[in-house]
Amino acid sequence: MKNLANVAATVRDREGLVEVLGKLVAGVRERLSENYVGFYLQGSLATGDFDNYSDVDFLVVTGHPPDDRDVAELQEFHRTLFEHPCHWAQHLEGSYVSREILAQLPPPRRKLLYLDHGSTTFEMSDHDHYLAVLWILREQGVTLDGPEPKSLVPLISVDALRAEVRPTMIDWAKTILRDSDEISARWYQAFAVLSYCRMAETLATGEVHSKRHGVN
C-alpha cells in the first residue's frame, strides 16, 4: 500500500493502526473485486492533526455504487474487523463513493454508503459528500491504494468553498443557540470554537486545513 509508512508516525499503537488499515484495505478490495477503484485517508490523517483520540477517516472509491451483494459482504466484513483487539478498529469512519458521483461536485450533496465511528452498521448519509471533505481528499488525501485523488476529484474553486462555508457557519450557530444543553458540555465548546476557527480560515484563504491550523 502506498504512503502507509508515513501515516500517524507519533500516535500510540501505530503498529496496530497500520495493521488495521492493512486489513481494511485488503478486505474491501477483495469484496468489491472488479468494482474497486481505490482507498484513501482523509480528515485529520490527511491534514496532519491526527492524534490518539481521532477517528480514522477513509473514503473508498468504486466503479459504480455498491449493489446489494457488495453491501452485504462489506457489512459482514466491517462487523468482523470491529472485533479486532486494536482500539483503532472501533474508530473507523468513512464512506463508499462511486467514481461518477465523486466527479460531480456538490451541491447537491448526495447520500453515500457510510460507516460511523463506533458502529458496525451502514447507513446512507451525506456526511462525506461536501466540498471541504473533497478538497482535503484532492489536495491532501493519503492514497493507500489506487489512482491519485486529483485524477478523480475535479478542481474545487475558492468561491465554491466559501459559498459552502458561509451558510454552514450561520446554520450551526442557530442550532447551537437552540440547544443550550449541548453547548454546555466542555468538550463541545472546544470543538465548536476550533471548528469555527477552521471555517474562518477557509473563508480567508480558500483552503481547508486542520482545526489546530485554524487557531494559529
C-alpha positions as CSV (number, residue, x, y, z in Angstrom):
1,M,0.0,0.0,0.0
2,K,1.3,3.4,-0.9
3,N,2.1,6.0,1.8
4,L,1.3,3.7,4.7
5,A,4.7,4.1,6.2
6,N,4.1,7.8,6.7
7,V,0.7,7.5,8.5
8,A,0.4,8.8,12.0
9,A,4.0,8.3,13.0
10,T,3.6,9.6,16.5
11,V,0.4,8.1,17.8
12,R,0.0,5.4,20.4
13,D,0.0,1.8,19.0
14,R,1.0,2.9,15.5
15,E,1.7,-0.7,14.6
16,G,-1.9,-1.6,15.5
17,L,-3.2,1.3,13.3
18,V,-1.1,0.2,10.4
19,E,-2.3,-3.4,10.8
20,V,-5.9,-2.4,10.9
21,L,-5.5,-0.2,7.8
22,G,-3.8,-3.1,6.0
23,K,-6.7,-5.4,6.9
24,L,-9.3,-2.8,5.9
25,V,-7.8,-2.1,2.5
26,A,-7.3,-5.8,1.7
27,G,-10.7,-6.8,2.9
28,V,-12.5,-4.0,1.0
29,R,-10.6,-4.7,-2.2
30,E,-11.3,-8.4,-2.0
31,R,-15.0,-7.9,-1.5
32,L,-15.5,-5.3,-4.1
33,S,-13.4,-7.1,-6.6
34,E,-13.8,-5.5,-10.1
35,N,-15.9,-2.7,-8.6
36,Y,-12.9,-1.5,-6.5
37,V,-11.1,1.7,-7.6
38,G,-9.1,3.0,-4.7
39,F,-8.7,3.6,-0.9
40,Y,-7.9,6.9,0.6
41,L,-7.5,8.6,4.0
42,Q,-9.0,12.0,4.6
43,G,-9.8,14.0,7.7
44,S,-7.1,14.5,10.3
45,L,-5.0,11.7,8.9
46,A,-4.6,13.9,5.8
47,T,-4.4,17.3,7.4
48,G,-1.8,16.3,10.0
49,D,-4.0,16.8,13.1
50,F,-4.4,13.1,13.9
51,D,-3.9,12.1,17.5
52,N,-4.7,9.3,19.9
53,Y,-8.4,10.5,20.2
54,S,-9.1,10.9,16.4
55,D,-11.3,8.8,14.2
56,V,-9.7,7.1,11.2
57,D,-11.5,8.8,8.3
58,F,-11.5,7.0,5.0
59,L,-13.1,7.1,1.5
60,V,-13.4,4.1,-0.8
61,V,-13.9,4.9,-4.4
62,T,-15.9,2.3,-6.5
63,G,-16.6,1.9,-10.2
64,H,-20.3,2.1,-9.6
65,P,-22.4,2.3,-6.4
66,P,-22.1,-0.9,-4.3
67,D,-25.0,-3.3,-5.1
68,D,-26.9,-5.3,-2.5
69,R,-24.4,-8.1,-2.7
70,D,-21.5,-5.7,-2.2
71,V,-23.2,-4.1,0.7
72,A,-23.9,-7.4,2.4
73,E,-20.3,-8.6,2.1
74,L,-18.9,-5.3,3.2
75,Q,-21.2,-5.2,6.1
76,E,-20.2,-8.6,7.4
77,F,-16.5,-7.7,6.9
78,H,-16.8,-4.4,8.9
79,R,-18.5,-6.3,11.7
80,T,-15.7,-8.8,11.8
81,L,-13.0,-6.2,11.7
82,F,-14.7,-4.3,14.5
83,E,-13.7,-7.3,16.8
84,H,-10.0,-6.8,16.2
85,P,-8.3,-6.2,19.5
86,C,-6.6,-2.9,18.4
87,H,-8.8,0.0,19.5
88,W,-8.4,1.7,16.1
89,A,-10.7,-0.9,14.6
90,Q,-13.6,0.6,16.6
91,H,-12.8,4.1,15.4
92,L,-13.1,3.7,11.6
93,E,-15.3,6.2,9.9
94,G,-15.9,6.6,6.2
95,S,-17.9,6.3,3.0
96,Y,-18.1,4.4,-0.3
97,V,-18.4,6.7,-3.3
98,S,-18.6,5.8,-7.0
99,R,-16.2,7.4,-9.4
100,E,-19.1,9.1,-11.2
101,I,-20.6,10.7,-8.1
102,L,-17.1,11.8,-7.0
103,A,-16.7,13.7,-10.3
104,Q,-20.0,15.6,-9.7
105,L,-19.2,18.2,-7.1
106,P,-21.9,19.3,-4.7
107,P,-24.3,20.9,-4.4
108,P,-26.4,18.9,-4.3
109,R,-24.9,16.7,-1.6
110,R,-25.6,13.0,-2.2
111,K,-26.1,10.3,0.4
112,L,-23.4,7.7,0.3
113,L,-22.9,4.3,2.0
114,Y,-21.5,5.4,5.3
115,L,-20.0,3.8,8.4
116,D,-20.0,6.0,11.5
117,H,-17.2,5.6,14.1
118,G,-18.1,3.1,16.8
119,S,-20.7,1.5,14.5
120,T,-20.8,-1.8,12.6
121,T,-23.9,-0.9,10.6
122,F,-24.0,1.1,7.4
123,E,-26.4,4.0,6.9
124,M,-27.0,6.3,3.9
125,S,-25.5,9.7,4.7
126,D,-24.2,12.8,3.0
127,H,-21.6,13.1,5.8
128,D,-18.6,12.9,3.4
129,H,-20.1,14.5,0.3
130,Y,-19.4,18.1,0.8
131,L,-16.7,20.3,-0.7
132,A,-14.5,20.6,2.4
133,V,-14.0,16.8,2.5
134,L,-13.5,16.6,-1.2
135,W,-11.0,19.5,-1.1
136,I,-9.0,17.6,1.5
137,L,-9.1,14.4,-0.5
138,R,-8.0,16.1,-3.6
139,E,-5.3,18.3,-2.2
140,Q,-4.0,16.4,0.9
141,G,-5.6,12.9,0.8
142,V,-3.4,9.9,1.6
143,T,-3.5,7.3,-1.2
144,L,-3.3,3.8,0.3
145,D,-4.3,2.2,-3.0
146,G,-5.4,3.3,-6.4
147,P,-5.0,6.4,-8.6
148,E,-4.1,9.8,-7.3
149,P,-7.1,11.7,-5.9
150,K,-6.5,14.6,-8.4
151,S,-7.4,12.2,-11.2
152,L,-10.8,11.5,-9.5
153,V,-11.9,14.8,-8.0
154,P,-12.3,18.0,-10.1
155,L,-10.7,21.2,-9.1
156,I,-12.7,23.0,-6.4
157,S,-12.9,26.7,-6.7
158,V,-12.3,29.1,-3.9
159,D,-15.7,30.7,-4.5
160,A,-17.4,27.3,-4.2
161,L,-15.7,26.5,-0.9
162,R,-16.6,29.9,0.5
163,A,-20.2,29.6,-0.6
164,E,-20.4,26.3,1.3
165,V,-18.8,27.5,4.5
166,R,-20.8,30.7,5.0
167,P,-24.2,29.1,5.4
168,T,-22.7,26.3,7.4
169,M,-21.4,28.8,10.0
170,I,-24.8,30.5,10.2
171,D,-26.9,27.4,10.4
172,W,-24.6,25.8,13.0
173,A,-24.8,28.9,15.1
174,K,-28.6,28.8,15.0
175,T,-28.5,25.1,16.1
176,I,-26.2,25.9,19.0
177,L,-28.4,28.7,20.2
178,R,-31.4,26.5,20.1
179,D,-29.8,23.6,22.0
180,S,-28.1,25.2,25.0
181,D,-27.7,21.8,26.7
182,E,-25.3,20.6,24.0
183,I,-23.1,23.7,24.1
184,S,-22.9,23.5,27.9
185,A,-20.6,20.4,27.5
186,R,-17.0,21.5,27.8
187,W,-15.7,19.2,25.0
188,Y,-18.4,20.5,22.7
189,Q,-17.4,24.1,23.4
190,A,-13.8,23.4,22.4
191,F,-15.0,21.5,19.3
192,A,-17.2,24.4,18.3
193,V,-14.6,27.1,18.7
194,L,-11.9,25.1,16.8
195,S,-14.4,24.3,14.0
196,Y,-15.3,28.0,13.6
197,C,-11.7,29.0,13.6
198,R,-11.1,26.4,10.8
199,M,-14.1,27.7,8.8
200,A,-13.0,31.3,9.2
201,E,-9.6,30.3,7.9
202,T,-11.3,28.7,4.8
203,L,-13.1,32.0,4.2
204,A,-9.9,33.9,4.4
205,T,-7.6,31.6,2.4
206,G,-9.9,29.4,0.2
207,E,-8.3,26.3,1.6
208,V,-9.2,23.6,4.2
209,H,-6.7,22.7,6.9
210,S,-6.9,21.1,10.4
211,K,-8.7,22.7,13.3
212,R,-5.3,23.2,15.0
213,H,-4.0,25.1,12.0
214,G,-7.1,27.3,12.1
215,V,-6.2,28.8,15.5
216,N,-2.6,29.6,14.6
